[in-house]
Amino acid sequence: MASVTQEAEQCEEGDDDVFYVTNGRTNTNHSNTNGAGERVKTIDRYGFIIGANISSATPTTNGALPRMVYMSRERKWLNMFSNWDYWMSKKFFKVKERCRKGIPDSVRAQAWQYLSRSTYFQTDASSTYQIYLKQQIDAKVDTEIKNDLHRSFPSHCMFADNGGVGQQNLYNVLRAYTAYNPSEGYCQAHAPLVSVLLMHMAEEQAFWCLVAMLDNYLKGYYGGQLEEVGNDGATLLNLLHIVHPKLHKRMLAANIDAPLFMVEWFMCLFARDLPWPSVLRIWDIFFCEGVKILFRVALVLLRHCTAHLSKIPRELYELLSCLKIKNMPREILQAEFLITEAFKLPIKDSDMSREHKKVVRQKIKKSKSAQSSQT
C-alpha cells in the first residue's frame, strides 16, 4: 500500500497501526477533522477506513511481527533479490518456506513481481503498457468497467473517492488489459485482483503483474463459460471427499455443487472474503506455488465451517449458510490458523493433480458421448 505507507507517520505508542487521512494524505491528527475543518478518515495499517460499513475482507488483527523478526525477514528477502535466479534454481525450497511464513510488507510488491516474472512479460511484450492504454476497446465493455469501479474495495482509502486517483488507476489497468487480451476480454473478477496489486505497486507494474497472473497461474479462468473454474470446483469436491467425507456426502445429498460457494473464492483469490492478513498470506504463497494454495485454504474452510455445530445440517439452505465465509467462526479465518492447517491436510500436490486430471477426462468423455448421441 505504497501510496499511504510512504507518507505515513506512525501514531503515538498504542496506536502504531492506525493512520489518519485527509484528501488522500496521511497524518497523525487524532481528531475527526483537521485545522481546516476537513473530515479526517481513520485507516488501519493496510489502508482500510476504520468504521466503514464493509465486508469481512478487512483485518481483524494487525498481523504485525516483532520488529527484530520483521527486519530479519526483510534482510533475507533483499539478499534473495540480489541473486534471484540462484535462489529459484538452487534453493527454491527456501523461497517457498519464506513465502509461507509471509513476505514483509516493505518488499511484498517486489517479491510478487519476481515470483510471477512479470518483468519478463513486460520485456517480451509486443507493445508497451502505454500503447495498450491508448488502444480503443468496445464502448459497451468500457462502460461496464466504469460501472464496476465503485464496487472494488470502497472501504479502502485508495478507492473510496469516486473519480479519485485510485479508481482512475484501476480503470486504466482494466482497460489496458482488455486491449491486451481481447479474446478473453473484461471480467468483473479482474477488478479485485487489480485493486490488490495497486495497493502495493504502481499502475504499470500492476498491469504486468496481472498479465503474469492470468497467463502463468489462471489461464482460461475468466473467459468463455468459466470452464477452468468449473473444473477446479469439481476437483475441490473430489478432494473434500478425502478431507471431510461426511460433509461431502451431505453436500451431494443436498445437490450442492461447488460453483454455489467457491467461484468468488477462487476467481478473486479470497480477496473479497477473508480478513486482510489472511488474504496477503494466501497471495504470498499463490505467487510462489500457484492455485494449489486456493484448494488448500478452501478445504480448511470446508473442514472447519461446521465444527462448532452439534451436527452437520441436512437442509439445503442451512448447509449453504454454513458455506458462506461471513457465517464461519472467526477463529478459522485468521492467517496463522488457515496457513498452518492448509499444510497439515492429508492431501498431497499429486492428489490435486490426479483429481484434476480425472475431472478433465470425465468431461471429455461426457462431451464425446453427447456428440455421438446427436449423430
Rosetta blueprint (number, residue, H / E / L):
1 M L
2 A H
3 S H
4 V H
5 T H
6 Q L
7 E L
8 A L
9 E L
10 Q L
11 C L
12 E L
13 E L
14 G L
15 D L
16 D L
17 D L
18 V E
19 F E
20 Y E
21 V E
22 T E
23 N L
24 G L
25 R E
26 T E
27 N E
28 T L
29 N L
30 H L
31 S L
32 N L
33 T E
34 N L
35 G L
36 A L
37 G L
38 E L
39 R E
40 V L
41 K E
42 T E
43 I E
44 D E
45 R L
46 Y L
47 G L
48 F E
49 I E
50 I L
51 G L
52 A L
53 N L
54 I L
55 S L
56 S L
57 A L
58 T L
59 P L
60 T L
61 T L
62 N L
63 G L
64 A L
65 L L
66 P L
67 R H
68 M H
69 V H
70 Y H
71 M H
72 S H
73 R H
74 E H
75 R H
76 K H
77 W H
78 L H
79 N H
80 M H
81 F H
82 S H
83 N L
84 W H
85 D H
86 Y H
87 W H
88 M H
89 S H
90 K H
91 K L
92 F H
93 F H
94 K H
95 V H
96 K H
97 E H
98 R H
99 C H
100 R H
101 K H
102 G L
103 I L
104 P L
105 D H
106 S H
107 V H
108 R H
109 A H
110 Q H
111 A H
112 W H
113 Q H
114 Y H
115 L H
116 S H
117 R L
118 S H
119 T H
120 Y H
121 F H
122 Q H
123 T H
124 D H
125 A L
126 S L
127 S L
128 T L
129 Y H
130 Q H
131 I H
132 Y H
133 L H
134 K H
135 Q L
136 Q L
137 I L
138 D L
139 A H
140 K H
141 V H
142 D H
143 T H
144 E H
145 I H
146 K H
147 N H
148 D H
149 L H
150 H H
151 R H
152 S L
153 F L
154 P L
155 S L
156 H E
157 C L
158 M L
159 F L
160 A L
161 D L
162 N L
163 G L
164 G L
165 V H
166 G H
167 Q H
168 Q H
169 N H
170 L H
171 Y H
172 N H
173 V H
174 L H
175 R H
176 A H
177 Y H
178 T H
179 A H
180 Y H
181 N L
182 P L
183 S L
184 E L
185 G L
186 Y L
187 C L
188 Q L
189 A L
190 H H
191 A H
192 P H
193 L H
194 V H
195 S H
196 V H
197 L H
198 L H
199 M L
200 H L
201 M L
202 A L
203 E H
204 E H
205 Q H
206 A H
207 F H
208 W H
209 C H
210 L H
211 V H
212 A H
213 M H
214 L H
215 D H
216 N H
217 Y H
218 L L
219 K L
220 G L
221 Y L
222 Y L
223 G L
224 G L
225 Q L
226 L L
227 E H
228 E H
229 V H
230 G H
231 N H
232 D H
233 G H
234 A H
235 T H
236 L H
237 L H
238 N H
239 L H
240 L H
241 H H
242 I H
243 V H
244 H L
245 P H
246 K H
247 L H
248 H H
249 K H
250 R H
251 M H
252 L H
253 A H
254 A L
255 N L
256 I L
257 D L
258 A L
259 P H
260 L H
261 F H
262 M H
263 V H
264 E H
265 W H
266 F H
267 M H
268 C L
269 L L
270 F L
271 A L
272 R L
273 D L
274 L L
275 P L
276 W H
277 P H
278 S H
279 V H
280 L H
281 R H
282 I H
283 W H
284 D H
285 I H
286 F H
287 F H
288 C H
289 E H
290 G L
291 V L
292 K H
293 I H
294 L H
295 F H
296 R H
297 V H
298 A H
299 L H
300 V H
301 L H
302 L H
303 R H
304 H H
305 C L
306 T L
307 A L
308 H L
309 L L
310 S L
311 K L
312 I L
313 P L
314 R L
315 E L
316 L H
317 Y H
318 E H
319 L H
320 L H
321 S H
322 C H
323 L L
324 K L
325 I H
326 K H
327 N H
328 M L
329 P L
330 R H
331 E H
332 I H
333 L H
334 Q L
335 A H
336 E H
337 F H
338 L H
339 I H
340 T H
341 E H
342 A H
343 F L
344 K L
345 L L
346 P L
347 I L
348 K L
349 D H
350 S H
351 D H
352 M H
353 S H
354 R H
355 E H
356 H H
357 K H
358 K H
359 V H
360 V H
361 R H
362 Q H
363 K H
364 I H
365 K H
366 K H
367 S H
368 K H
369 S H
370 A H
371 Q H
372 S H
373 S H
374 Q H
375 T L
